[in-house]
């Protein structure tokens, strides 16, 4: 499945582990324009590039999933990336397929499928 990268996490990964963006794109064997399209969130990463990225992540002990936006979940027939729960404009909880952020004093209960 093609996926969009989490642009900030993807940029941080490149900055932390490579001399330059050019060095990184050469490892993945992608063009400069393709890299910038990924970094700007304009395109999804295909399976061939993903497989190369997985190999690079293994070298550094990085979970490749951490570089992508959360997998959408289906709610009432709609695919959503994130569920935000608020009360009087104040954030109470944020839920994605990857994690849950909850304000102190509140809880989120899950009902197994």
Secondary structure, 3 states (H helix, E strand, C coil): CCECECHHHHHHHHHHHCCCHHHHHHHHCCCHHHHHHHHCCCCCECHHHHHHHHHHHHHHCCCHHHHECCCCEEECCEEECCEEEEECCEEEEEECCCCEEECCCCCCCCCCC
